[in-house]
Amino acid sequence: MPDPRYEDNPFILITVKEALAGTRQHNGGIGACLVCEATGEIVERSPNQQHMPYFRSDLHAEMVVLDR
């Protein structure tokens, strides 16, 4: 259960889930989550995608989120 003293906890959990997805895809355990500060809604989320199916240095998780 998220600790209410730390309001970012739910978003950290999402980035961890995305990181695990990236690991399953052999892309490294990094995830990103972009949240609208005004509404608290998730705008975009993504795992790291830079190694599979071939190397792409521009597909770090945070870069994928910002490019969408």
ChimeraX attribute file (.defattr): number of C-alpha atoms within 10 A of each C-alpha:
attribute: neighborCount
match mode: 1-to-1
recipient: residues
	/A:1	5
	/A:2	10
	/A:3	9
	/A:4	9
	/A:5	7
	/A:6	8
	/A:7	10
	/A:8	12
	/A:9	14
	/A:10	13
	/A:11	18
	/A:12	14
	/A:13	14
	/A:14	17
	/A:15	22
	/A:16	17
	/A:17	19
	/A:18	22
	/A:19	22
	/A:20	19
	/A:21	20
	/A:22	23
	/A:23	17
	/A:24	12
	/A:25	16
	/A:26	15
	/A:27	23
	/A:28	20
	/A:29	20
	/A:30	21
	/A:31	27
	/A:32	25
	/A:33	21
	/A:34	17
	/A:35	14
	/A:36	10
	/A:37	9
	/A:38	6
	/A:39	8
	/A:40	11
	/A:41	11
	/A:42	13
	/A:43	14
	/A:44	16
	/A:45	21
	/A:46	26
	/A:47	29
	/A:48	27
	/A:49	27
	/A:50	19
	/A:51	16
	/A:52	14
	/A:53	10
	/A:54	9
	/A:55	11
	/A:56	11
	/A:57	10
	/A:58	12
	/A:59	19
	/A:60	20
	/A:61	25
	/A:62	19
	/A:63	15
	/A:64	19
	/A:65	19
	/A:66	14
	/A:67	9
	/A:68	9
